[in-house]
Amino acid sequence: MENSNRKPGWIKRVWRWWRSPSRLALGTLLLIGFIGGIIFWGGFN
């Protein structure tokens, strides 16, 4: 029962942290870098 009550709070905290503009920009850069890295790595294999 504690887990089901804790999870939405955790998701809400992560969402609030992620929504700040600087973190959103950082997350976008990380996502683009991750996808670009996979494409680059796949090109050599």
Biopython code that builds the backbone (N, CA, C, O; Angstrom):
import numpy as np
from Bio.PDB.StructureBuilder import StructureBuilder

atoms = [
    (1, "MET", "N", (0.822, -1.196, 0.000)),
    (1, "MET", "CA", (0.000, 0.000, 0.000)),
    (1, "MET", "C", (0.870, 1.266, 0.000)),
    (1, "MET", "O", (0.520, 2.258, -0.639)),
    (2, "GLU", "N", (1.993, 1.230, 0.710)),
    (2, "GLU", "CA", (2.856, 2.410, 0.750)),
    (2, "GLU", "C", (3.411, 2.736, -0.625)),
    (2, "GLU", "O", (3.518, 3.907, -0.991)),
    (3, "ASN", "N", (3.765, 1.706, -1.392)),
    (3, "ASN", "CA", (4.324, 1.928, -2.725)),
    (3, "ASN", "C", (3.338, 2.646, -3.632)),
    (3, "ASN", "O", (3.715, 3.578, -4.342)),
    (4, "SER", "N", (2.084, 2.223, -3.614)),
    (4, "SER", "CA", (1.095, 2.852, -4.489)),
    (4, "SER", "C", (0.860, 4.310, -4.090)),
    (4, "SER", "O", (0.547, 5.141, -4.943)),
    (5, "ASN", "N", (1.007, 4.622, -2.814)),
    (5, "ASN", "CA", (0.847, 6.006, -2.374)),
    (5, "ASN", "C", (2.089, 6.837, -2.667)),
    (5, "ASN", "O", (1.987, 8.044, -2.887)),
    (6, "ARG", "N", (3.255, 6.211, -2.672)),
    (6, "ARG", "CA", (4.496, 6.945, -2.894)),
    (6, "ARG", "C", (4.758, 7.234, -4.360)),
    (6, "ARG", "O", (5.325, 8.277, -4.687)),
    (7, "LYS", "N", (4.360, 6.340, -5.249)),
    (7, "LYS", "CA", (4.714, 6.468, -6.662)),
    (7, "LYS", "C", (4.196, 7.759, -7.312)),
    (7, "LYS", "O", (4.987, 8.456, -7.947)),
    (8, "PRO", "N", (2.923, 8.108, -7.187)),
    (8, "PRO", "CA", (2.466, 9.357, -7.810)),
    (8, "PRO", "C", (3.227, 10.570, -7.283)),
    (8, "PRO", "O", (3.510, 11.493, -8.048)),
    (9, "GLY", "N", (3.564, 10.588, -5.996)),
    (9, "GLY", "CA", (4.336, 11.684, -5.439)),
    (9, "GLY", "C", (5.703, 11.771, -6.089)),
    (9, "GLY", "O", (6.185, 12.864, -6.388)),
    (10, "TRP", "N", (6.329, 10.627, -6.308)),
    (10, "TRP", "CA", (7.645, 10.571, -6.945)),
    (10, "TRP", "C", (7.556, 11.064, -8.380)),
    (10, "TRP", "O", (8.394, 11.848, -8.825)),
    (11, "ILE", "N", (6.548, 10.609, -9.101)),
    (11, "ILE", "CA", (6.362, 11.037, -10.495)),
    (11, "ILE", "C", (6.121, 12.545, -10.537)),
    (11, "ILE", "O", (6.669, 13.244, -11.390)),
    (12, "LYS", "N", (5.310, 13.035, -9.626)),
    (12, "LYS", "CA", (5.015, 14.470, -9.579)),
    (12, "LYS", "C", (6.272, 15.283, -9.295)),
    (12, "LYS", "O", (6.474, 16.339, -9.895)),
    (13, "ARG", "N", (7.127, 14.795, -8.375)),
    (13, "ARG", "CA", (8.368, 15.503, -8.062)),
    (13, "ARG", "C", (9.311, 15.522, -9.255)),
    (13, "ARG", "O", (9.916, 16.552, -9.554)),
    (14, "VAL", "N", (9.439, 14.390, -9.937)),
    (14, "VAL", "CA", (10.306, 14.328, -11.122)),
    (14, "VAL", "C", (9.762, 15.251, -12.205)),
    (14, "VAL", "O", (10.524, 15.962, -12.860)),
    (15, "TRP", "N", (8.453, 15.241, -12.393)),
    (15, "TRP", "CA", (7.835, 16.094, -13.415)),
    (15, "TRP", "C", (8.087, 17.561, -13.096)),
    (15, "TRP", "O", (8.425, 18.335, -13.992)),
    (16, "ARG", "N", (7.927, 17.959, -11.831)),
    (16, "ARG", "CA", (8.163, 19.347, -11.431)),
    (16, "ARG", "C", (9.623, 19.726, -11.651)),
    (16, "ARG", "O", (9.919, 20.833, -12.102)),
    (17, "TRP", "N", (10.536, 18.808, -11.331)),
    (17, "TRP", "CA", (11.971, 19.055, -11.525)),
    (17, "TRP", "C", (12.281, 19.186, -13.012)),
    (17, "TRP", "O", (13.060, 20.047, -13.422)),
    (18, "TRP", "N", (11.665, 18.323, -13.813)),
    (18, "TRP", "CA", (11.939, 18.278, -15.260)),
    (18, "TRP", "C", (11.360, 19.480, -15.987)),
    (18, "TRP", "O", (11.883, 19.889, -17.023)),
    (19, "ARG", "N", (10.271, 20.057, -15.446)),
    (19, "ARG", "CA", (9.560, 21.134, -16.138)),
    (19, "ARG", "C", (10.286, 22.481, -16.112)),
    (19, "ARG", "O", (9.953, 23.369, -16.896)),
    (20, "SER", "N", (11.267, 22.649, -15.229)),
    (20, "SER", "CA", (11.953, 23.942, -15.196)),
    (20, "SER", "C", (12.686, 24.151, -16.519)),
    (20, "SER", "O", (13.249, 23.196, -17.055)),
    (21, "PRO", "N", (12.698, 25.366, -17.060)),
    (21, "PRO", "CA", (13.232, 25.616, -18.414)),
    (21, "PRO", "C", (14.676, 25.171, -18.621)),
    (21, "PRO", "O", (15.004, 24.620, -19.672)),
    (22, "SER", "N", (15.546, 25.400, -17.635)),
    (22, "SER", "CA", (16.948, 25.016, -17.823)),
    (22, "SER", "C", (17.092, 23.500, -17.893)),
    (22, "SER", "O", (17.896, 22.987, -18.672)),
    (23, "ARG", "N", (16.325, 22.790, -17.091)),
    (23, "ARG", "CA", (16.412, 21.331, -17.093)),
    (23, "ARG", "C", (15.775, 20.760, -18.357)),
    (23, "ARG", "O", (16.207, 19.726, -18.866)),
    (24, "LEU", "N", (14.744, 21.440, -18.858)),
    (24, "LEU", "CA", (14.107, 21.006, -20.098)),
    (24, "LEU", "C", (15.098, 21.118, -21.244)),
    (24, "LEU", "O", (15.173, 20.229, -22.092)),
    (25, "ALA", "N", (15.859, 22.209, -21.274)),
    (25, "ALA", "CA", (16.876, 22.390, -22.312)),
    (25, "ALA", "C", (17.971, 21.337, -22.172)),
    (25, "ALA", "O", (18.428, 20.782, -23.171)),
    (26, "LEU", "N", (18.395, 21.060, -20.942)),
    (26, "LEU", "CA", (19.417, 20.043, -20.701)),
    (26, "LEU", "C", (18.905, 18.670, -21.117)),
    (26, "LEU", "O", (19.635, 17.896, -21.735)),
    (27, "GLY", "N", (17.661, 18.366, -20.783)),
    (27, "GLY", "CA", (17.072, 17.089, -21.159)),
    (27, "GLY", "C", (16.973, 16.932, -22.666)),
    (27, "GLY", "O", (17.203, 15.845, -23.197)),
    (28, "THR", "N", (16.631, 18.011, -23.356)),
    (28, "THR", "CA", (16.550, 17.974, -24.818)),
    (28, "THR", "C", (17.921, 17.704, -25.419)),
    (28, "THR", "O", (18.051, 16.889, -26.333)),
    (29, "LEU", "N", (18.950, 18.389, -24.907)),
    (29, "LEU", "CA", (20.312, 18.161, -25.400)),
    (29, "LEU", "C", (20.766, 16.730, -25.141)),
    (29, "LEU", "O", (21.385, 16.109, -26.006)),
    (30, "LEU", "N", (20.465, 16.207, -23.963)),
    (30, "LEU", "CA", (20.848, 14.833, -23.644)),
    (30, "LEU", "C", (20.143, 13.838, -24.557)),
    (30, "LEU", "O", (20.753, 12.877, -25.025)),
    (31, "LEU", "N", (18.865, 14.069, -24.807)),
    (31, "LEU", "CA", (18.095, 13.179, -25.670)),
    (31, "LEU", "C", (18.629, 13.199, -27.095)),
    (31, "LEU", "O", (18.787, 12.146, -27.713)),
    (32, "ILE", "N", (18.908, 14.384, -27.620)),
    (32, "ILE", "CA", (19.459, 14.503, -28.972)),
    (32, "ILE", "C", (20.835, 13.846, -29.040)),
    (32, "ILE", "O", (21.150, 13.157, -30.010)),
    (33, "GLY", "N", (21.656, 14.060, -28.008)),
    (33, "GLY", "CA", (22.982, 13.442, -27.961)),
    (33, "GLY", "C", (22.903, 11.931, -27.902)),
    (33, "GLY", "O", (23.686, 11.238, -28.553)),
    (34, "PHE", "N", (21.969, 11.418, -27.130)),
    (34, "PHE", "CA", (21.792, 9.970, -27.001)),
    (34, "PHE", "C", (21.363, 9.361, -28.333)),
    (34, "PHE", "O", (21.926, 8.354, -28.763)),
    (35, "ILE", "N", (20.380, 9.958, -28.980)),
    (35, "ILE", "CA", (19.899, 9.456, -30.270)),
    (35, "ILE", "C", (20.994, 9.579, -31.327)),
    (35, "ILE", "O", (21.201, 8.660, -32.120)),
    (36, "GLY", "N", (21.699, 10.723, -31.337)),
    (36, "GLY", "CA", (22.806, 10.913, -32.279)),
    (36, "GLY", "C", (23.912, 9.898, -32.055)),
    (36, "GLY", "O", (24.500, 9.398, -33.013)),
    (37, "GLY", "N", (24.200, 9.591, -30.803)),
    (37, "GLY", "CA", (25.224, 8.604, -30.472)),
    (37, "GLY", "C", (24.861, 7.218, -30.967)),
    (37, "GLY", "O", (25.718, 6.491, -31.470)),
    (38, "ILE", "N", (23.607, 6.850, -30.829)),
    (38, "ILE", "CA", (23.155, 5.540, -31.311)),
    (38, "ILE", "C", (23.287, 5.466, -32.831)),
    (38, "ILE", "O", (23.745, 4.456, -33.364)),
    (39, "ILE", "N", (22.892, 6.521, -33.525)),
    (39, "ILE", "CA", (22.997, 6.549, -34.994)),
    (39, "ILE", "C", (24.461, 6.492, -35.419)),
    (39, "ILE", "O", (24.811, 5.758, -36.342)),
    (40, "PHE", "N", (25.317, 7.265, -34.748)),
    (40, "PHE", "CA", (26.748, 7.295, -35.059)),
    (40, "PHE", "C", (27.388, 5.934, -34.802)),
    (40, "PHE", "O", (28.155, 5.438, -35.627)),
    (41, "TRP", "N", (27.069, 5.331, -33.655)),
    (41, "TRP", "CA", (27.597, 4.018, -33.292)),
    (41, "TRP", "C", (27.095, 2.961, -34.284)),
    (41, "TRP", "O", (27.858, 2.089, -34.701)),
    (42, "GLY", "N", (25.832, 3.036, -34.655)),
    (42, "GLY", "CA", (25.250, 2.088, -35.607)),
    (42, "GLY", "C", (25.883, 2.206, -36.984)),
    (42, "GLY", "O", (25.955, 1.220, -37.717)),
    (43, "GLY", "N", (26.338, 3.389, -37.342)),
    (43, "GLY", "CA", (26.984, 3.600, -38.638)),
    (43, "GLY", "C", (28.300, 2.846, -38.762)),
    (43, "GLY", "O", (28.686, 2.456, -39.864)),
    (44, "PHE", "N", (28.987, 2.638, -37.656)),
    (44, "PHE", "CA", (30.267, 1.928, -37.680)),
    (44, "PHE", "C", (30.106, 0.430, -37.503)),
    (44, "PHE", "O", (31.072, -0.321, -37.639)),
    (45, "ASN", "N", (28.911, -0.006, -37.207)),
    (45, "ASN", "CA", (28.665, -1.441, -37.086)),
    (45, "ASN", "C", (27.871, -1.869, -38.289)),
    (45, "ASN", "O", (27.535, -3.046, -38.421)),
]
sb = StructureBuilder()
sb.init_structure("model")
sb.init_model(0)
sb.init_chain("A")
sb.init_seg("    ")
for serial, (resi, resn, name, xyz) in enumerate(atoms, 1):
    if name == "N":
        sb.init_residue(resn, " ", resi, " ")
    sb.init_atom(name, np.array(xyz, "f"), 0.0, 1.0, " ", f" {name:<3s}", serial, name[0])
structure = sb.get_structure()
